Amino acid sequence: GFDQGFRNVLNEIEILKSRTIATRVAERLFERPPADNEEDAYAVLQEPDEGALTVEMVVDRLRENFVRISPISEDVDFINIVAMSSNPEEAATIANLYAEEYVEYNRNASRARMRVAREYLDEVTGDFYTQLQLSQDQLQGFMSEETVVAPEEEARQLLGQISELEKMSYQTRSQL
């Protein structure tokens, strides 16, 4: 079996090979100004015999003919992005765009994960403080109704609950 690190590399390779990344690269290639002459023209952007060139066509060309993505080895967490073209500038541009779009994709995914985690923690903390407030109010009400010096069983339970909740409160704050 593969170790966890290598499994992660294989997952990242699947992201790099995905239609999502290829589409982003294709869209950026489309933004490039057209070449001045035939030799500088990018093969991946060559007009088809019939109809107009679409992003989808470029995506398919990139995935089928122009780009090979593979792990460097099982021992190293590096990925090889190889773009093939008879035009060296085209090959370099495609490989670099793949790397840039992959980095951008990961940055956005990390931000999204952080946002979800933050929202979850805010929600949990909010629920927790509501619960704590409720317990304190119950205890307050009980104490003012009973006006007891020695807390009865119910009051003892409420006090225990409050100290437990306060302990959790400090733990939650330190985790946040």
Secondary structure, DSSP 8 states (H G I E B T S, - for coil): ---HHHHHHHHHHHHHHSHHHHHHHHHHHHTS---SSTTTS-GGG---SSS---HHHHHHHIIIIIEEEEEEETTEEEEEEEE--SSHHHHHHHHHHHHHHHHHHHHHHHHHHHHHHHHHHHHHHHHHHHHHHHHHHHHHHHHHHH--SS--HHHHHHHHHHHHHHHHHHHHHHH-
